[in-house]
Amino acid sequence: MTAQPTALVVGSGPAGLMAATVLAEGGAAVVLCEKQKAMGRKLLIAGGSGLNISSALPLPDFLRSFEGPEIDWHKLFGKFSVRDWLEFLANLGLKTFKGTSDRYFVEELKATNLVKRWLALLQRRQVQFKTECEVVALRREIDSTYVVQLASGEELRVSAVVFALGGASWLPQGASADWQKMLAAAGIQQVPFASANCGFSVDWKPEFLSEVGRQPLKNIELQTRKGSRKGDLMITDYGIEGTPVYAVGETGIGFLDLKSDLTAAAIAARLGSAAENLAPLRRAVKVLKLDAVRSALLFHHAPAGVLASTESIAAAIKKFPLLLKEARPLTEAISSRGGIALIEVDENFMLKKMPGVFVAGEMLDWHAPTGGFLIQACVSQGYVAAHAALSFCQHPSI
Ligand SMILES: Cc1cc2nc3c(=O)[nH]c(=O)nc-3n(C[C@H](O)[C@H](O)[C@H](O)COP(=O)(O)OP(=O)(O)OC[C@H]3O[C@@H](n4cnc5c(N)ncnc54)[C@H](O)[C@@H]3O)c2cc1C
Protein backbone atom coordinates (compact mmCIF):
# COMPACT_ATOMS: atom_id res chain seq x y z
CA MET A 1 0.00 0.00 0.00
CA THR A 2 1.37 3.47 -0.92
CA ALA A 3 1.41 6.61 1.26
CA GLN A 4 -2.11 7.97 1.57
CA PRO A 5 -3.25 10.46 -1.02
CA THR A 6 -6.46 12.18 -0.02
CA ALA A 7 -8.58 12.18 -3.16
CA LEU A 8 -8.50 10.00 -6.24
CA VAL A 9 -9.88 11.12 -9.59
CA VAL A 10 -10.20 8.37 -12.15
CA GLY A 11 -10.46 9.33 -15.83
CA SER A 12 -8.87 12.29 -17.60
CA GLY A 13 -11.76 13.49 -19.76
CA PRO A 14 -13.35 16.90 -19.19
CA ALA A 15 -15.27 15.66 -16.11
CA GLY A 16 -12.16 14.17 -14.48
CA LEU A 17 -9.86 17.09 -15.29
CA MET A 18 -12.38 19.52 -13.80
CA ALA A 19 -12.81 17.34 -10.71
CA ALA A 20 -9.03 17.14 -10.20
CA THR A 21 -8.78 20.93 -10.55
CA VAL A 22 -11.48 21.65 -7.97
CA LEU A 23 -10.11 19.11 -5.49
CA ALA A 24 -6.54 20.37 -5.84
CA GLU A 25 -7.61 24.02 -5.58
CA GLY A 26 -9.67 23.10 -2.52
CA GLY A 27 -6.52 21.88 -0.77
CA ALA A 28 -6.77 18.12 -1.28
CA ALA A 29 -3.83 15.95 -2.27
CA VAL A 30 -4.99 14.53 -5.59
CA VAL A 31 -4.01 11.51 -7.64
CA LEU A 32 -5.35 11.40 -11.21
CA CYS A 33 -5.44 7.91 -12.73
CA GLU A 34 -5.93 7.28 -16.43
CA LYS A 35 -5.87 3.85 -18.01
CA GLN A 36 -4.62 5.12 -21.39
CA LYS A 37 -0.99 6.01 -22.12
CA ALA A 38 -1.87 9.71 -22.31
CA MET A 39 -4.33 12.02 -20.59
CA GLY A 40 -7.41 13.52 -22.28
CA ARG A 41 -7.57 11.22 -25.30
CA LYS A 42 -11.32 11.61 -25.92
CA LEU A 43 -11.03 15.39 -25.73
CA LEU A 44 -8.27 15.24 -28.32
CA ILE A 45 -10.49 13.08 -30.54
CA ALA A 46 -13.40 15.50 -30.07
CA GLY A 47 -11.08 18.32 -31.16
CA GLY A 48 -10.47 16.49 -34.43
CA SER A 49 -13.75 17.80 -35.82
CA GLY A 50 -13.67 21.28 -34.21
CA LEU A 51 -13.87 21.43 -30.43
CA ASN A 52 -17.36 22.72 -29.61
CA ILE A 53 -17.01 23.40 -25.92
CA SER A 54 -20.40 24.82 -25.00
CA SER A 55 -23.63 26.35 -26.19
CA ALA A 56 -24.84 29.94 -26.33
CA LEU A 57 -28.54 29.04 -26.44
CA PRO A 58 -30.81 31.08 -24.16
CA LEU A 59 -31.12 29.32 -20.77
CA PRO A 60 -34.60 27.75 -21.26
CA ASP A 61 -33.61 26.24 -24.64
CA PHE A 62 -30.21 25.26 -23.24
CA LEU A 63 -31.81 23.43 -20.30
CA ARG A 64 -34.34 21.69 -22.57
CA SER A 65 -31.45 20.12 -24.49
CA PHE A 66 -30.60 17.72 -21.66
CA GLU A 67 -32.31 14.37 -21.11
CA GLY A 68 -32.10 12.94 -17.62
CA PRO A 69 -35.07 14.13 -15.55
CA GLU A 70 -33.55 13.03 -12.24
CA ILE A 71 -30.83 15.67 -12.63
CA ASP A 72 -31.74 19.23 -11.63
CA TRP A 73 -30.03 20.78 -14.64
CA HIS A 74 -30.95 24.31 -13.63
CA LYS A 75 -29.26 23.85 -10.25
CA LEU A 76 -26.24 22.13 -11.81
CA PHE A 77 -25.55 24.99 -14.23
CA GLY A 78 -26.27 27.47 -11.46
CA LYS A 79 -23.22 26.02 -9.69
CA PHE A 80 -20.96 25.89 -12.75
CA SER A 81 -22.39 27.76 -15.71
CA VAL A 82 -21.42 28.24 -19.34
CA ARG A 83 -19.90 31.57 -18.34
CA ASP A 84 -17.85 29.91 -15.55
CA TRP A 85 -16.51 27.41 -18.07
CA LEU A 86 -15.64 30.10 -20.63
CA GLU A 87 -13.87 32.07 -17.89
CA PHE A 88 -11.99 28.98 -16.82
CA LEU A 89 -10.81 28.50 -20.42
CA ALA A 90 -9.83 32.18 -20.66
CA ASN A 91 -7.77 31.79 -17.47
CA LEU A 92 -6.02 28.85 -19.12
CA GLY A 93 -5.07 31.33 -21.86
CA LEU A 94 -7.47 29.91 -24.46
CA LYS A 95 -9.54 32.12 -26.73
CA THR A 96 -13.09 31.03 -27.50
CA PHE A 97 -15.62 32.26 -30.03
CA LYS A 98 -19.31 31.87 -30.80
CA GLY A 99 -19.75 30.10 -34.12
CA THR A 100 -22.86 29.30 -36.12
CA SER A 101 -25.92 27.72 -34.44
CA ASP A 102 -25.10 29.27 -31.06
CA ARG A 103 -22.08 27.06 -30.45
CA TYR A 104 -18.92 28.05 -28.57
CA PHE A 105 -15.60 26.78 -29.91
CA VAL A 106 -12.00 27.13 -28.80
CA GLU A 107 -10.35 29.46 -31.31
CA GLU A 108 -7.84 26.93 -32.58
CA LEU A 109 -10.67 24.34 -32.89
CA LYS A 110 -8.40 21.55 -31.66
CA ALA A 111 -8.06 20.31 -28.07
CA THR A 112 -4.26 20.01 -28.02
CA ASN A 113 -3.60 23.28 -26.21
CA LEU A 114 -6.58 22.86 -23.90
CA VAL A 115 -5.30 19.49 -22.68
CA LYS A 116 -1.68 20.70 -22.49
CA ARG A 117 -2.50 23.84 -20.50
CA TRP A 118 -5.00 22.08 -18.24
CA LEU A 119 -2.46 19.39 -17.35
CA ALA A 120 0.16 22.10 -16.70
CA LEU A 121 -2.28 23.79 -14.30
CA LEU A 122 -2.86 20.49 -12.48
CA GLN A 123 0.89 19.93 -12.27
CA ARG A 124 1.30 23.37 -10.69
CA ARG A 125 -1.37 22.32 -8.18
CA GLN A 126 0.74 19.24 -7.30
CA VAL A 127 -1.72 16.72 -8.78
CA GLN A 128 0.01 13.38 -9.13
CA PHE A 129 -0.53 11.83 -12.58
CA LYS A 130 -0.72 8.09 -13.16
CA THR A 131 -1.16 6.97 -16.76
CA GLU A 132 -1.60 3.37 -17.90
CA CYS A 133 -3.26 2.99 -14.56
CA GLU A 134 -6.59 1.20 -14.64
CA VAL A 135 -8.73 1.14 -11.53
CA VAL A 136 -10.35 -2.30 -11.29
CA ALA A 137 -11.95 -2.52 -7.85
CA LEU A 138 -12.67 -0.60 -4.67
CA ARG A 139 -13.77 -1.48 -1.17
CA ARG A 140 -14.84 0.56 1.81
CA GLU A 141 -12.79 0.20 4.99
CA ILE A 142 -14.09 0.28 8.52
CA ASP A 143 -12.77 3.85 8.95
CA SER A 144 -14.86 4.98 5.92
CA THR A 145 -11.83 5.39 3.64
CA TYR A 146 -11.69 3.48 0.35
CA VAL A 147 -9.06 1.10 -0.90
CA VAL A 148 -8.80 1.27 -4.66
CA GLN A 149 -7.18 -1.56 -6.53
CA LEU A 150 -5.26 -0.92 -9.75
CA ALA A 151 -4.81 -3.44 -12.59
CA SER A 152 -1.10 -3.53 -11.67
CA GLY A 153 -2.04 -4.97 -8.27
CA GLU A 154 -1.10 -1.76 -6.45
CA GLU A 155 -3.62 -0.42 -3.92
CA LEU A 156 -4.35 3.19 -2.95
CA ARG A 157 -6.16 4.25 0.20
CA VAL A 158 -8.15 7.45 -0.26
CA SER A 159 -10.77 9.51 1.51
CA ALA A 160 -12.82 10.33 -1.58
CA VAL A 161 -13.05 9.10 -5.16
CA VAL A 162 -14.43 10.85 -8.24
CA PHE A 163 -15.01 8.42 -11.09
CA ALA A 164 -15.20 10.15 -14.47
CA LEU A 165 -14.81 7.09 -16.65
CA GLY A 166 -16.72 8.16 -19.76
CA GLY A 167 -19.41 6.42 -21.78
CA ALA A 168 -19.14 3.55 -24.23
CA SER A 169 -18.91 5.30 -27.60
CA TRP A 170 -15.92 5.56 -29.91
CA LEU A 171 -14.04 2.82 -28.12
CA PRO A 172 -11.73 0.70 -30.30
CA GLN A 173 -13.48 -2.25 -31.94
CA GLY A 174 -14.05 -4.99 -29.38
CA ALA A 175 -13.25 -2.75 -26.38
CA SER A 176 -15.85 -2.10 -23.70
CA ALA A 177 -16.47 0.20 -20.79
CA ASP A 178 -14.78 -2.21 -18.34
CA TRP A 179 -15.61 -0.06 -15.33
CA GLN A 180 -19.19 -1.35 -15.59
CA LYS A 181 -18.12 -4.66 -14.04
CA MET A 182 -16.37 -2.91 -11.17
CA LEU A 183 -19.43 -0.82 -10.27
CA ALA A 184 -21.85 -3.71 -10.87
CA ALA A 185 -19.82 -5.71 -8.34
CA ALA A 186 -20.43 -2.86 -5.89
CA GLY A 187 -24.20 -3.22 -6.48
CA ILE A 188 -24.57 -0.05 -8.55
CA GLN A 189 -27.49 -0.25 -10.98
CA GLN A 190 -26.73 0.51 -14.62
CA VAL A 191 -28.70 1.13 -17.80
CA PRO A 192 -27.34 -0.70 -20.89
CA PHE A 193 -25.35 1.52 -23.24
CA ALA A 194 -26.71 2.45 -26.69
CA SER A 195 -25.49 4.72 -29.48
CA ALA A 196 -26.41 8.39 -29.29
CA ASN A 197 -25.49 11.26 -31.57
CA CYS A 198 -24.89 8.75 -34.31
CA GLY A 199 -25.51 8.29 -38.02
CA PHE A 200 -28.13 5.96 -39.44
CA SER A 201 -27.92 3.38 -42.20
CA VAL A 202 -29.81 4.03 -45.42
CA ASP A 203 -30.02 1.58 -48.34
CA TRP A 204 -28.56 3.84 -51.01
CA LYS A 205 -28.72 2.54 -54.58
CA PRO A 206 -25.23 1.88 -55.96
CA GLU A 207 -26.00 4.21 -58.92
CA PHE A 208 -26.77 7.04 -56.47
CA LEU A 209 -23.56 6.45 -54.52
CA SER A 210 -21.37 6.26 -57.59
CA GLU A 211 -22.90 9.53 -58.85
CA VAL A 212 -22.77 11.42 -55.53
CA GLY A 213 -20.04 9.80 -53.41
CA ARG A 214 -19.43 11.26 -49.94
CA GLN A 215 -20.98 14.72 -50.15
CA PRO A 216 -22.94 17.05 -47.90
CA LEU A 217 -26.62 17.62 -48.37
CA LYS A 218 -26.57 21.20 -47.18
CA ASN A 219 -29.26 23.18 -45.44
CA ILE A 220 -32.02 20.59 -45.21
CA GLU A 221 -34.53 19.83 -42.49
CA LEU A 222 -34.96 16.27 -41.24
CA GLN A 223 -38.25 15.33 -39.63
CA THR A 224 -38.87 12.12 -37.69
CA ARG A 225 -41.26 11.10 -34.93
CA LYS A 226 -38.74 12.66 -32.51
CA GLY A 227 -39.05 16.12 -34.05
CA SER A 228 -37.32 18.12 -36.75
CA ARG A 229 -33.91 19.68 -37.12
CA LYS A 230 -32.29 21.88 -39.77
CA GLY A 231 -28.65 21.58 -40.79
CA ASP A 232 -26.31 19.71 -43.10
CA LEU A 233 -26.32 15.96 -43.62
CA MET A 234 -23.35 14.03 -44.93
CA ILE A 235 -24.09 11.26 -47.43
CA THR A 236 -21.85 8.28 -46.67
CA ASP A 237 -21.60 4.86 -48.28
CA TYR A 238 -23.65 3.38 -45.43
CA GLY A 239 -26.20 6.15 -44.82
CA ILE A 240 -26.23 9.61 -43.29
CA GLU A 241 -24.31 11.52 -40.62
CA GLY A 242 -24.64 15.08 -39.32
CA THR A 243 -26.37 17.29 -36.78
CA PRO A 244 -29.99 16.78 -37.97
CA VAL A 245 -29.76 12.98 -37.74
CA TYR A 246 -27.81 13.14 -34.45
CA ALA A 247 -30.60 15.27 -33.01
CA VAL A 248 -33.74 13.51 -34.27
CA GLY A 249 -32.55 10.27 -35.92
CA GLU A 250 -34.83 7.31 -35.27
CA THR A 251 -35.37 3.99 -37.02
CA GLY A 252 -38.25 4.25 -39.49
CA ILE A 253 -39.36 6.65 -42.19
CA GLY A 254 -38.01 10.18 -41.88
CA PHE A 255 -38.75 13.10 -44.18
CA LEU A 256 -36.30 15.54 -45.71
CA ASP A 257 -37.27 19.07 -46.59
CA LEU A 258 -34.87 19.68 -49.45
CA LYS A 259 -35.80 23.35 -49.86
CA SER A 260 -36.49 24.51 -46.35
CA ASP A 261 -36.19 28.20 -47.34
CA LEU A 262 -39.24 27.94 -49.67
CA THR A 263 -42.82 26.98 -48.90
CA ALA A 264 -44.56 24.24 -50.88
CA ALA A 265 -46.76 26.91 -52.50
CA ALA A 266 -43.75 29.00 -53.53
CA ILE A 267 -42.07 25.95 -55.07
CA ALA A 268 -45.22 24.95 -56.96
CA ALA A 269 -45.68 28.53 -58.19
CA ARG A 270 -42.09 28.75 -59.46
CA LEU A 271 -42.32 25.41 -61.20
CA GLY A 272 -45.73 26.25 -62.66
CA SER A 273 -44.64 29.61 -64.08
CA ALA A 274 -41.39 28.40 -65.70
CA ALA A 275 -41.55 28.78 -69.47
CA GLU A 276 -39.04 26.07 -70.43
CA ASN A 277 -40.40 22.97 -72.07
CA LEU A 278 -38.34 20.52 -70.00
CA ALA A 279 -39.06 17.18 -68.34
CA PRO A 280 -40.43 17.82 -64.80
CA LEU A 281 -37.22 16.88 -62.94
CA ARG A 282 -34.96 18.90 -65.25
CA ARG A 283 -37.32 21.84 -64.89
CA ALA A 284 -37.23 21.56 -61.09
CA VAL A 285 -33.42 21.31 -61.08
CA LYS A 286 -33.11 24.37 -63.30
CA VAL A 287 -35.79 26.60 -61.80
CA LEU A 288 -35.06 25.78 -58.17
CA LYS A 289 -31.29 25.58 -58.73
CA LEU A 290 -31.14 22.15 -57.06
CA ASP A 291 -27.56 21.00 -56.52
CA ALA A 292 -26.16 17.69 -57.81
CA VAL A 293 -26.88 15.81 -54.56
CA ARG A 294 -30.54 16.89 -54.42
CA SER A 295 -31.01 16.18 -58.10
CA ALA A 296 -29.45 12.68 -57.79
CA LEU A 297 -31.51 11.96 -54.67
CA LEU A 298 -34.73 12.79 -56.53
CA PHE A 299 -33.67 10.89 -59.63
CA HIS A 300 -32.57 7.67 -57.88
CA HIS A 301 -34.64 7.60 -54.70
CA ALA A 302 -37.92 9.43 -55.31
CA PRO A 303 -40.90 7.09 -54.82
CA ALA A 304 -42.42 5.62 -57.99
CA GLY A 305 -44.44 8.09 -60.05
CA VAL A 306 -43.13 11.22 -58.33
CA LEU A 307 -41.00 12.33 -61.26
CA ALA A 308 -44.00 12.34 -63.62
CA SER A 309 -45.21 15.84 -62.73
CA THR A 310 -43.88 19.09 -61.31
CA GLU A 311 -46.65 19.03 -58.67
CA SER A 312 -45.54 15.68 -57.25
CA ILE A 313 -41.87 16.74 -57.46
CA ALA A 314 -42.72 19.94 -55.54
CA ALA A 315 -44.41 17.83 -52.84
CA ALA A 316 -41.46 15.40 -52.69
CA ILE A 317 -38.97 18.26 -52.37
CA LYS A 318 -40.78 19.42 -49.25
CA LYS A 319 -41.36 15.94 -47.82
CA PHE A 320 -38.87 13.47 -49.24
CA PRO A 321 -39.28 10.06 -47.56
CA LEU A 322 -36.11 8.33 -46.41
CA LEU A 323 -36.01 5.02 -44.55
CA LEU A 324 -33.54 5.24 -41.64
CA LYS A 325 -32.74 1.57 -41.13
CA GLU A 326 -30.73 1.47 -37.93
CA ALA A 327 -28.51 3.52 -35.67
CA ARG A 328 -24.79 3.09 -36.35
CA PRO A 329 -22.90 1.06 -33.73
CA LEU A 330 -21.44 2.44 -30.50
CA THR A 331 -17.93 2.27 -31.95
CA GLU A 332 -18.93 5.04 -34.40
CA ALA A 333 -21.24 7.09 -32.18
CA ILE A 334 -20.17 10.47 -30.79
CA SER A 335 -21.71 9.67 -27.43
CA SER A 336 -23.69 6.99 -25.65
CA ARG A 337 -26.91 6.74 -23.71
CA GLY A 338 -26.99 4.56 -20.63
CA GLY A 339 -24.52 4.08 -17.79
CA ILE A 340 -24.97 4.53 -14.05
CA ALA A 341 -28.69 4.82 -13.27
CA LEU A 342 -29.45 8.31 -11.99
CA ILE A 343 -31.36 6.94 -9.01
CA GLU A 344 -27.98 5.78 -7.68
CA VAL A 345 -26.67 9.33 -7.17
CA ASP A 346 -27.60 12.28 -5.00
CA GLU A 347 -27.71 15.89 -6.21
CA ASN A 348 -23.91 16.11 -5.93
CA PHE A 349 -23.41 12.94 -7.98
CA MET A 350 -22.37 10.92 -4.94
CA LEU A 351 -23.26 7.24 -5.04
CA LYS A 352 -25.90 6.86 -2.32
CA LYS A 353 -24.62 3.38 -1.53
CA MET A 354 -20.99 4.55 -1.27
CA PRO A 355 -20.59 7.81 0.65
CA GLY A 356 -17.45 9.57 -0.54
CA VAL A 357 -17.55 8.02 -4.04
CA PHE A 358 -18.78 10.30 -6.84
CA VAL A 359 -19.49 9.71 -10.52
CA ALA A 360 -19.53 12.44 -13.17
CA GLY A 361 -19.74 12.88 -16.92
CA GLU A 362 -20.82 10.57 -19.70
CA MET A 363 -20.67 7.45 -17.52
CA LEU A 364 -24.01 8.56 -16.04
CA ASP A 365 -27.33 7.86 -17.75
CA TRP A 366 -28.11 11.32 -19.10
CA HIS A 367 -27.93 12.52 -22.65
CA ALA A 368 -27.67 15.65 -24.79
CA PRO A 369 -27.30 16.34 -28.52
CA THR A 370 -24.13 17.62 -30.15
CA GLY A 371 -23.68 21.37 -29.86
CA GLY A 372 -21.28 21.66 -26.91
CA PHE A 373 -23.83 20.36 -24.38
CA LEU A 374 -21.88 17.18 -23.66
CA ILE A 375 -18.59 18.78 -22.64
CA GLN A 376 -20.39 21.54 -20.72
CA ALA A 377 -22.41 19.00 -18.71
CA CYS A 378 -19.28 16.92 -18.03
CA VAL A 379 -17.28 19.86 -16.64
CA SER A 380 -20.24 21.11 -14.59
CA GLN A 381 -20.80 17.65 -13.09
CA GLY A 382 -17.06 17.21 -12.41
CA TYR A 383 -17.08 20.58 -10.65
CA VAL A 384 -20.11 19.83 -8.46
CA ALA A 385 -18.98 16.29 -7.60
CA ALA A 386 -15.48 17.46 -6.63
CA HIS A 387 -16.80 20.26 -4.45
CA ALA A 388 -18.87 17.77 -2.49
CA ALA A 389 -15.94 15.29 -2.43
CA LEU A 390 -13.81 17.92 -0.70
CA SER A 391 -15.85 17.50 2.46
CA PHE A 392 -14.66 13.88 2.64
CA CYS A 393 -10.98 14.80 2.30
CA GLN A 394 -8.44 15.62 4.90
CA HIS A 395 -6.83 18.88 3.84
CA PRO A 396 -3.11 18.48 4.40
CA SER A 397 -2.29 21.98 3.12
CA ILE A 398 -4.98 23.91 4.97
C1 LIG B 1 -15.54 12.18 -32.58
C2 LIG B 1 -16.11 12.87 -31.37
C3 LIG B 1 -16.32 14.24 -31.41
C4 LIG B 1 -16.88 14.88 -30.29
N1 LIG B 1 -17.06 16.23 -30.35
C5 LIG B 1 -17.61 16.87 -29.28
C6 LIG B 1 -17.77 18.28 -29.29
O1 LIG B 1 -17.34 18.97 -30.23
N2 LIG B 1 -18.40 18.85 -28.22
C7 LIG B 1 -18.86 18.12 -27.16
O2 LIG B 1 -19.45 18.69 -26.23
N3 LIG B 1 -18.65 16.79 -27.10
C8 LIG B 1 -18.04 16.15 -28.12
N4 LIG B 1 -17.83 14.80 -28.07
C9 LIG B 1 -18.24 14.07 -26.84
C10 LIG B 1 -17.24 14.32 -25.69
O3 LIG B 1 -15.92 14.08 -26.14
C11 LIG B 1 -17.58 13.40 -24.52
O4 LIG B 1 -18.94 13.57 -24.17
C12 LIG B 1 -16.70 13.72 -23.31
O5 LIG B 1 -15.33 13.53 -23.62
C13 LIG B 1 -17.06 12.83 -22.12
O6 LIG B 1 -16.27 13.25 -21.06
P1 LIG B 1 -16.02 12.37 -19.76
O7 LIG B 1 -15.09 13.16 -18.91
O8 LIG B 1 -17.31 11.93 -19.20
O9 LIG B 1 -15.32 11.04 -20.28
P2 LIG B 1 -14.13 10.78 -21.32
O10 LIG B 1 -13.70 12.03 -21.99
O11 LIG B 1 -14.60 9.64 -22.16
O12 LIG B 1 -12.95 10.31 -20.37
C14 LIG B 1 -13.04 9.14 -19.59
C15 LIG B 1 -11.63 8.66 -19.30
O13 LIG B 1 -11.67 7.64 -18.32
C16 LIG B 1 -10.68 6.67 -18.63
N5 LIG B 1 -11.04 5.43 -17.94
C17 LIG B 1 -12.12 4.65 -18.15
N6 LIG B 1 -12.13 3.60 -17.31
C18 LIG B 1 -11.02 3.73 -16.53
C19 LIG B 1 -10.50 2.96 -15.44
N7 LIG B 1 -11.12 1.86 -14.98
N8 LIG B 1 -9.33 3.37 -14.85
C20 LIG B 1 -8.71 4.50 -15.30
N9 LIG B 1 -9.16 5.26 -16.32
C21 LIG B 1 -10.32 4.89 -16.92
C22 LIG B 1 -10.77 6.57 -20.14
O14 LIG B 1 -9.60 6.02 -20.69
C23 LIG B 1 -10.98 8.04 -20.53
O15 LIG B 1 -9.76 8.72 -20.78
C24 LIG B 1 -17.24 14.14 -29.14
C25 LIG B 1 -16.99 12.76 -29.10
C26 LIG B 1 -16.42 12.13 -30.19
C27 LIG B 1 -16.15 10.65 -30.13
The ligand as an SDF file (V2000), in Angstrom:
LIG
                    3D

 53 58  0  0  0  0  0  0  0  0999 V2000
  -15.5360   12.1830  -32.5760 C   0  0  0  0  0  0  0  0  0  0  0  0
  -16.1060   12.8740  -31.3660 C   0  0  0  0  0  0  0  0  0  0  0  0
  -16.3220   14.2420  -31.4070 C   0  0  0  0  0  0  0  0  0  0  0  0
  -16.8800   14.8760  -30.2870 C   0  0  0  0  0  0  0  0  0  0  0  0
  -17.0560   16.2270  -30.3450 N   0  0  0  0  0  0  0  0  0  0  0  0
  -17.6100   16.8650  -29.2800 C   0  0  0  0  0  0  0  0  0  0  0  0
  -17.7690   18.2760  -29.2910 C   0  0  0  0  0  0  0  0  0  0  0  0
  -17.3440   18.9750  -30.2250 O   0  0  0  0  0  0  0  0  0  0  0  0
  -18.4000   18.8530  -28.2230 N   0  0  0  0  0  0  0  0  0  0  0  0
  -18.8570   18.1200  -27.1560 C   0  0  0  0  0  0  0  0  0  0  0  0
  -19.4480   18.6920  -26.2290 O   0  0  0  0  0  0  0  0  0  0  0  0
  -18.6480   16.7880  -27.0970 N   0  0  0  0  0  0  0  0  0  0  0  0
  -18.0440   16.1470  -28.1240 C   0  0  0  0  0  0  0  0  0  0  0  0
  -17.8300   14.7990  -28.0670 N   0  0  0  0  0  0  0  0  0  0  0  0
  -18.2370   14.0710  -26.8380 C   0  0  0  0  0  0  0  0  0  0  0  0
  -17.2360   14.3230  -25.6940 C   0  0  0  0  0  0  0  0  0  0  0  0
  -15.9170   14.0840  -26.1420 O   0  0  0  0  0  0  0  0  0  0  0  0
  -17.5780   13.4000  -24.5250 C   0  0  0  0  0  0  0  0  0  0  0  0
  -18.9350   13.5670  -24.1730 O   0  0  0  0  0  0  0  0  0  0  0  0
  -16.6980   13.7250  -23.3080 C   0  0  0  0  0  0  0  0  0  0  0  0
  -15.3250   13.5280  -23.6190 O   0  0  0  0  0  0  0  0  0  0  0  0
  -17.0640   12.8340  -22.1180 C   0  0  0  0  0  0  0  0  0  0  0  0
  -16.2670   13.2510  -21.0580 O   0  0  0  0  0  0  0  0  0  0  0  0
  -16.0220   12.3680  -19.7570 P   0  0  0  0  0  0  0  0  0  0  0  0
  -15.0950   13.1550  -18.9120 O   0  0  0  0  0  0  0  0  0  0  0  0
  -17.3120   11.9300  -19.2040 O   0  0  0  0  0  0  0  0  0  0  0  0
  -15.3150   11.0390  -20.2840 O   0  0  0  0  0  0  0  0  0  0  0  0
  -14.1330   10.7760  -21.3170 P   0  0  0  0  0  0  0  0  0  0  0  0
  -13.6960   12.0290  -21.9930 O   0  0  0  0  0  0  0  0  0  0  0  0
  -14.6030    9.6440  -22.1550 O   0  0  0  0  0  0  0  0  0  0  0  0
  -12.9470   10.3060  -20.3680 O   0  0  0  0  0  0  0  0  0  0  0  0
  -13.0400    9.1410  -19.5880 C   0  0  0  0  0  0  0  0  0  0  0  0
  -11.6320    8.6620  -19.3030 C   0  0  0  0  0  0  0  0  0  0  0  0
  -11.6670    7.6360  -18.3160 O   0  0  0  0  0  0  0  0  0  0  0  0
  -10.6800    6.6730  -18.6350 C   0  0  0  0  0  0  0  0  0  0  0  0
  -11.0350    5.4340  -17.9410 N   0  0  0  0  0  0  0  0  0  0  0  0
  -12.1200    4.6460  -18.1530 C   0  0  0  0  0  0  0  0  0  0  0  0
  -12.1250    3.5980  -17.3060 N   0  0  0  0  0  0  0  0  0  0  0  0
  -11.0240    3.7280  -16.5320 C   0  0  0  0  0  0  0  0  0  0  0  0
  -10.4990    2.9630  -15.4360 C   0  0  0  0  0  0  0  0  0  0  0  0
  -11.1180    1.8640  -14.9780 N   0  0  0  0  0  0  0  0  0  0  0  0
   -9.3310    3.3710  -14.8520 N   0  0  0  0  0  0  0  0  0  0  0  0
   -8.7060    4.5040  -15.2960 C   0  0  0  0  0  0  0  0  0  0  0  0
   -9.1640    5.2640  -16.3230 N   0  0  0  0  0  0  0  0  0  0  0  0
  -10.3200    4.8890  -16.9180 C   0  0  0  0  0  0  0  0  0  0  0  0
  -10.7710    6.5720  -20.1420 C   0  0  0  0  0  0  0  0  0  0  0  0
   -9.5960    6.0240  -20.6860 O   0  0  0  0  0  0  0  0  0  0  0  0
  -10.9820    8.0410  -20.5270 C   0  0  0  0  0  0  0  0  0  0  0  0
   -9.7630    8.7170  -20.7790 O   0  0  0  0  0  0  0  0  0  0  0  0
  -17.2420   14.1380  -29.1380 C   0  0  0  0  0  0  0  0  0  0  0  0
  -16.9900   12.7650  -29.0960 C   0  0  0  0  0  0  0  0  0  0  0  0
  -16.4220   12.1350  -30.1880 C   0  0  0  0  0  0  0  0  0  0  0  0
  -16.1540   10.6530  -30.1330 C   0  0  0  0  0  0  0  0  0  0  0  0
  1  2  1  0
  2  3  1  0
  2 52  2  0
  3  4  2  0
  4  5  1  0
  4 50  1  0
  5  6  2  0
  6  7  1  0
  6 13  1  0
  7  8  2  0
  7  9  1  0
  9 10  1  0
 10 11  2  0
 10 12  1  0
 12 13  2  0
 13 14  1  0
 14 15  1  0
 14 50  1  0
 15 16  1  0
 16 17  1  0
 16 18  1  0
 18 19  1  0
 18 20  1  0
 20 21  1  0
 20 22  1  0
 22 23  1  0
 23 24  1  0
 24 25  2  0
 24 26  1  0
 24 27  1  0
 27 28  1  0
 28 29  2  0
 28 30  1  0
 28 31  1  0
 31 32  1  0
 32 33  1  0
 33 34  1  0
 33 48  1  0
 34 35  1  0
 35 36  1  0
 35 46  1  0
 36 37  1  0
 36 45  1  0
 37 38  2  0
 38 39  1  0
 39 40  1  0
 39 45  2  0
 40 41  1  0
 40 42  2  0
 42 43  1  0
 43 44  2  0
 44 45  1  0
 46 47  1  0
 46 48  1  0
 48 49  1  0
 50 51  2  0
 51 52  1  0
 52 53  1  0
M  END
$$$$
